[in-house]
Amino acid sequence: MEKLKRNRVQTSQRIINALEEVIAEKGIHGIGINRISEKAGVSKVLIYRYFGGLDGLLIHYIKMGRLFPLVSPVTLEQLRPVHENDLSKVWFKQLVHTYRFFRQVPAAFQILKATVTEDSAVADEASKAFDEELTRLVEQLAYVKGADFQAVSAIMTGAMSYLTLLAKNNRTVVGINLSTEEGWQRIEDAVRIIYTGLNHMAVQSENVSLEVHQPGVSSTYW
């Protein structure tokens, strides 16, 4: 029984790895059960048995933490800001690290591209799963009440998604060359400034409450 379970885990991982390779090579529009099964060296029947088909496989891939980190309750508590002005650090790191990943990992970029530009049943499923994971991550790391952090995050992630797509086409925006590290450093510096300003506004607002570490509770993150 244990051997069967181990074999299933190993086979599932091969299928996931094959999916990721196909996405990186062909994009969302190029994935298919036959292509994935051939690359993984398994019967396509197993893909249906393990994941319920292509949509299930794609959703499982997005939700397993390959695009967004799976944050445990212990890690969340370590991330919780100690001081009121530490919120901007959490928001900045969350956004910048996520979009560095999308720029650097071909499969991740292809999924981001599909959610923004492609119109197909597969892209719709990818977009839905993508948004659910992004929403989960934002809600976990907001640490504020009384402010519409979802709308703010929608604006920031929308802007970063657009800039990331332009970067792959060697485009410039307001004279900033997005194909260079220097250009992206300017973008990231601007993100830091925006979140620092929002942090200050939240601290000063009578309608917004912040969730920080209580006195005497240590944090290993800062």
N, C-alpha and C positions, 0 to 999 in steps of 0.2 A: 504494500500500500504506500509506504514511504517512498519507494523507488518510483512508483507511478506519479506521485505528487511532484517529486523532484524533476522527473522527465517533462511533466506538463509545464512546470515553471520555466525550465530551460527552453522548451519549444516555444512557449509564449514570448520569451525574450528574443528569440531568433526572429519571430514574426514581427515584433515591435521594431527591432533593429532594421529589418528589411523594409518595413514601412517608412522609417525615417530616411533610409538611403534613397528610396524611390521618390519621396517628396523632395529631397535635396536635389535629385537629378532631373526630375520631370515636373515638379510642382504639383499642386493639388489636382489639377486636371489630368495628370498623367498616372495617377494611382489606379490600380485595379487588382482584383483578387488574384488573377492569373499571374500578373507580373510580381506581386508580392510573394505568392507561394513559390514561384520559381526561384526568386532571389533567396528566400529563406530555406529552400530545399525541403519543403513540407507539402503535404496534400492540401489543396484549398478547402477540403472538407473540414480540416482541423481549424481553419480560420473561422468558419461558420460555427463550429462546435464551441470554440473557446470565446469568440467575441460576438457571435450573432451576425456576422457579415462585415462589410467594409465600413459602414457608418459606425457600428459598435467599436470596431478596431480603432478608427480615427478618434472617436470620443475618448476611449480608454487612453490612448496615447497622450492626448492633450491634458487629461485629468491626472496623469500619473506623476506630474511634477517635472516633466522635461522642458516645459515652457515657463511655468511659474513655480516658485519653490513651495513645497509642502511644509508649512510651518507648524510645529508641534506646540501644544500649550506651554511647555517649559520654555521653548525658544521665544514664544510670544511674550512671556513674562520677562525674559531677559532683554527683549527689545523695547519694552515699555520705557518711555522717557523718565529720567530722574528729575529733571528740571523742566519748567514750562517751555523754555526756549529750545529744548531738545527736539521738539516735534518736527521742526523743519529738517533735521538730520534724518529722521525716519522716512519722511516723505521723499526727500531728495534721493536717498539711497535706493528706495523702492523703485522709483521711476527710472533713474539712471542705469542701475544694474539690469533692470528688465530690458531696456532698449539697447544696451550694449550687447546683450545676449541675442536679440533679434538681428542685430547687424553682423554678428560674428558667426552665427550658426545657420547654415544654409536652409535646413529643414524648418527651423523656427521662422526664418524670414519668409519662406514660401507660404507658411500658414498665415502669418500676418498679412501678406499680400493678398491671399485669397479672401480673407475676411473683409478687406477694404475694396478690392477691385473686381472680384470674380462673381459671376452669377450662375450658380449651378446647385443641384441638390447637395452635392458633397460639400461645396463651399458654405452652404447654409448651415449644415450640421457642424462644420468646423467653426463657423462664426458664433453659433449658439454656445458651443462648449467653451470656446475661447473667452466669450464675454462672461460666462458663469465663473470661470476661474479667475479672470481679472477682477470681477466684482468681489469674489471671496477674498482675494488678496488685499484689495483696497479696504474692505470692511474690517479685516483683521488688524490692519495697521493704521487705522484712522486715529484712534485714541482721542476723539472729540465727540461731544454731544451738543446739539443746538446749532450746528452748521451743516450746510448742504455739501458735505465732502464728496458725495457721489458726482454732483454736477461739476465741481472743481476738477475732480479726477478725470471726468469725461473730457473736459477741455484739454487738460494736460496730456492725457494719453492719445487723444485725437491728434493733437499737434505733433507729438513725437512720432506717431505712426506715419503721418504724412511726410515728415522730414526724413524718416528712415527709408521710405519708399523712394523719395527723390534722390537720396544719397546713392542708391544702387544704380541710378541712371546718370550719375555724375552731374547732377543739377546743382545750381546755386540758388540761394534764397536771400534776398536783400544783400546780395554781394558776398554772402558767406559760402565758401566752398565746402559742401557737405561730404565730399569724397576724401577729405583730409582729416587727420586727427586734430589739427589746429582748429578747423571749423567746428568739430564736435565738442572740443573743449570750450569754445565760446558758447555753444548751445547749453552745455551742462552748467557752466558758470551762471548763465541766465536763469536756468531752472532753480539753481540754489538761491539766487536773489529773490525770485518769485515766491518760493516756499518760505524763505525767511520773512518776507513781508506779510504773508498770510499767517504765519506763526505769531507775529507781533499783533496783528489785528485780532486773532483769536484770543490771545492773552488779555487784551484790553477790552474785549466785548463782554457786556453783562449777560448776554444771551448764550454764550458758549462756555461749556465746562470742559476741562481737560482731564484726561485720565493719566496720571503720572504715578510713579512709585511712591508709596507712603513713606514717611520718615522712618528710618531704621531698616528699610528693605533695600538690600544691595542689588545692584545690577552689574553684570559682567560685561555688558555691551559697550558702555561709554568709557 
